[in-house]
Amino acid sequence: MPSQKQLRWSQLRVGVTVVLAGMVLAVLIFLMSGTIGLFSPTLRLLVYVDNASGLRNGAPVRLQSVDIGNVQQIRITDHREEDGASTPVEITMKINTKFQPHLRTDSKVLLTTAGVLGETYIDIDSTQATGPIVSNNTVLPTKDVPNLQDVVRDSQSALQNVSILVKRLDRIVAAVENKSGTVGELIYDKHLYNNLNRTVLQVNALINDVQQGHGNLGKLLKDESLYERVNATIDKVNLMADNINNGKGTLGKLINDPAIYDNANQTLTKTNQLIDGVNRGEGALGKFARDEEFARKLDRLVTSLSAISTELHEGKGTAGKLLNDPALYANLDLLMVESRNLVAAIRKNPKKYLTIHLKLF
């Protein structure tokens, strides 16, 4: 039988073994669950958010999705941003110092969820950061990321819109089934179907007539003589174009003869010279265009002619009476009639009017 002393010593050894095994197990669990070594130097960073979004102590902290530390502490404070917005949740992060050169004071902190229903972790974005390197207890800014609740909240409005749309479609389908509206009548009206069927039959008959060469359209499609005439016309047009390109005929000479171009160019040059001379007041036409005295004379002449025309129209003066007096017109008409009668009488009996009698004493 073992003594009492031996039993106490055995129990002590068992207790020491259990304690050491627990310590080893705790260290292994820490090393397996954490990203920082037991004796690795760490850096303490802070971030303030309005909602922890299910983040827990020990959650991983990642830089561009690479593990660099863990969440050390989450607590409620009275912190507010510079614009007055409340951010009461303080998150303390423990970062391995070997990643310190990659972290800037303007690096953005995002609370991200691993998958749809995964745990929440911290992801730091430094792709556009240009500030100085972080130090211990640096407060990093945050970047809003829509979480699952935001997605569900937004999807609710979308689902409501879809529900409203489905109800409207149900009403439209019900109206169509009740033969209401234009669409309902188009679908259920047999008279419309019969008319459409007759129209299709007529179109088919028209197509058959065209294929058989009946009617004007059928002749246009089936008559080979029309094709030959069109082909001959195209040949003539091509021949005409070739003659023009070769300088034959009047049109060909107009297009290809350089002498005509030279003459036209000279004519334009002379015309420009003439216009320049007129603008400078040279020659009779230039004086007409530039001489103010001539313009005044011409204006007086036009005014005088207008006054004369007005007086003639009003019957003033001899010429006006000649144009407007009906008695003068009647007298002139009578004189013309008597003159014609006299000429006719002379032609009828010239001896009576052309006989000359001489009397001497």
Secondary structure as UniProt FT lines:
FT   HELIX           4..33
FT   TURN            38..39
FT   STRAND          42..49
FT   TURN            53..54
FT   TURN            57..58
FT   STRAND          60..63
FT   TURN            64..65
FT   STRAND          66..76
FT   TURN            82..83
FT   STRAND          89..96
FT   HELIX           97..102
FT   TURN            105..106
FT   STRAND          108..113
FT   STRAND          120..125
FT   TURN            127..128
FT   TURN            136..137
FT   STRAND          138..139
FT   HELIX           148..177
FT   TURN            178..179
FT   HELIX           181..188
FT   HELIX           190..212
FT   HELIX           215..222
FT   HELIX           224..245
FT   TURN            246..247
FT   HELIX           249..256
FT   HELIX           258..280
FT   HELIX           283..290
FT   HELIX           292..314
FT   HELIX           317..324
FT   HELIX           326..348
FT   HELIX           350..354
//
